[in-house]
Amino acid sequence: MSQAQFAVLVLDCAITTVGRYETTHPPQGDLLLRLAKIAEQETFKEGRSPAEQEIFNDLNGRFKELYIQDAREKLGGDMLMMPRTDAEQEHAYLVTRVNGERAMTLTIDFLLVAAVLGAKDQNDTLKEALEAAAAMRRGADSIRGNPIASKLARVFPALMASPAKNEFPTPKKSRQRSKKQ
């Protein structure tokens, strides 16, 4: 497919717009997600060689990464989004950049523990996750002088002030029950 065909048939834009994307004005925002989706669809197109699949899969990941970078820049840095509700906070979203293999490995470990903590069933795995979370908290407490830890302490003073324990508060249901009555 030519650049002109891609512009008109796939992106529904002018040919010169795609030219600008390639030279002076790279795509931003939701367009990056559209490009990621196109690359994802192309990855699994019938007849693709493994090498071609890898190229499109890499493009898919790269467009998504650029989207996140673009959002972080527009919002001014890392993001912790906690939806506003009348009830206790039961979930949040975190978007941050993690650099280096060691940091990525630790982040994956954290996400695994967080996934277990968010699970509904109460079993031995949950107990181990609580112990791991408490150990992470003790480690965080030991680095309070770190500039990043200090920034978090300013943003989340109540959270950072609570001691590291092997238990975490469960969301209060009393407010929800009283509304139903």
ZIFENGI-V281585 format. One line per field, one symbol per residue. psi: psi as a letter, one per 20 degrees, with the letter a starting at -180 (. if undefined). burial: 1 if it has 9 or more other C-alpha atoms within 8 Angstrom, else 0. A space follows every 10 residues. Layout:
psi=???
burial=???
This chain:
psi=prgggggghg ilrqhhghgh hifhnqqrch hhhghggggg ghgjppiprh ggggghgggg hghgghgggg ggghikbqpo poqprhrqpi rrppoqpppq gghgghgggg hgghgghiqh qoahhgghgg ggghggghgg hikhiphghh ghhhhmgggh hqqprkqqqq ppigggghhh .
burial=0000111100 0000101101 1000000110 0110111111 0110000100 0111111011 1111011001 1100000110 0000000010 0100000000 0011001001 0011011000 0000010011 1111101101 0001000011 0110001001 0001000000 0000000000 0
